[in-house]
């Protein structure tokens, strides 16, 4: 039987939500091993004037505890 843990991670990108998600998983994998999945719980943007300047994601990352 595997034991799994879920942590919450916030990330941002100037490119896209997908890029913010990928950056979060890549950074988390430096200290968290055995990542199984990432669930995008929430998405938002920062707007300056009439332009989107930043994409933000709130992720739930699941990993196996050994």
matplotlib code that plots the C-alpha trace (Angstrom):
import matplotlib.pyplot as plt

x = [0.0, 1.3, 1.0, 0.5, 0.7, -0.7, 0.9, -0.3, 2.0, 1.5, 3.3, 3.3, 4.5, 4.5, 3.8, 0.8, -0.9, 0.7, 4.2, 3.3, 2.2, 5.4, 7.6, 5.9, 6.3, 9.9, 10.8, 8.9, 10.7, 14.0, 13.0, 10.0, 10.6, 8.1, 5.6, 2.6, 0.2, -0.6, -4.1, -4.7, -7.1, -7.3, -6.1, -5.9, -4.3, -2.8, -3.9, -2.1, -4.0, -5.8, -3.0, -2.6, 0.9, 1.0, -0.6, -1.0, -1.9, -2.7, -1.7, -2.3, 0.8, 0.5, 3.6, 4.4, 5.8, 8.4]
y = [0.0, 3.4, 6.5, 9.7, 13.3, 16.5, 19.9, 23.2, 25.3, 28.7, 29.6, 32.4, 33.0, 35.8, 33.3, 31.1, 29.0, 25.9, 27.5, 28.4, 24.8, 23.3, 25.7, 24.7, 21.0, 21.4, 23.5, 21.2, 18.2, 19.6, 18.9, 16.6, 13.2, 10.7, 13.3, 11.4, 14.2, 17.9, 19.3, 22.9, 24.1, 27.7, 30.0, 33.8, 36.6, 40.0, 42.8, 46.1, 48.6, 46.4, 43.7, 40.4, 40.7, 37.5, 34.1, 32.5, 28.9, 27.3, 23.6, 20.6, 18.3, 14.6, 12.6, 9.2, 9.1, 6.3]
z = [0.0, -0.9, 1.3, -0.5, 0.6, -1.0, -0.8, -2.2, -4.4, -6.0, -9.2, -11.8, -15.4, -17.8, -20.7, -19.8, -17.2, -18.7, -18.2, -14.6, -13.9, -15.5, -13.5, -10.3, -10.9, -12.0, -8.9, -6.5, -7.9, -6.7, -3.0, -3.3, -4.8, -6.2, -7.6, -9.0, -10.1, -10.1, -10.0, -11.0, -8.3, -9.4, -12.1, -12.2, -14.0, -13.2, -15.5, -16.1, -18.1, -20.7, -20.9, -19.1, -17.5, -15.4, -15.2, -11.8, -10.8, -7.4, -7.6, -5.4, -5.9, -4.9, -4.1, -2.6, 0.9, 1.3]

ax = plt.figure().add_subplot(projection="3d")
ax.plot(x, y, z, "-o")
ax.set_aspect("equal")
plt.show()
